[in-house]
């Protein structure tokens, strides 16, 4: 391994499939529908998704799900609000920031990276 330090590949490396094979959260936070996130708007937290969970529950309107880094982003969610930007009181969550769609996952972040 140390012998490879400072070297570069002579050819491009490609995979035969997408990895990860699902939309994966890149941060701890709350999976949300970005259209519902405005400062002061409370969303009901209806559960949590941990890395490795296999749940297929779709995010319902007016709700959010606490999500851990590496967990699959549920259907119906298009953003993850970082846990540091959320005030939680019992089952109600308020975000201190507006959230735009697509700032959630490995796949979305890869789409924004320039390809060479």
Secondary structure, DSSP 8 states (H G I E B T S, - for coil): -GGGTT---SS----SS-SSSS-BBSSSEEEE-GGG--TT--EEEEEEE-TT--------TTEEEEE-TT-B--TT--EEEEGGGEEEETTEEEESS---TT-SBHHHHHHHS---
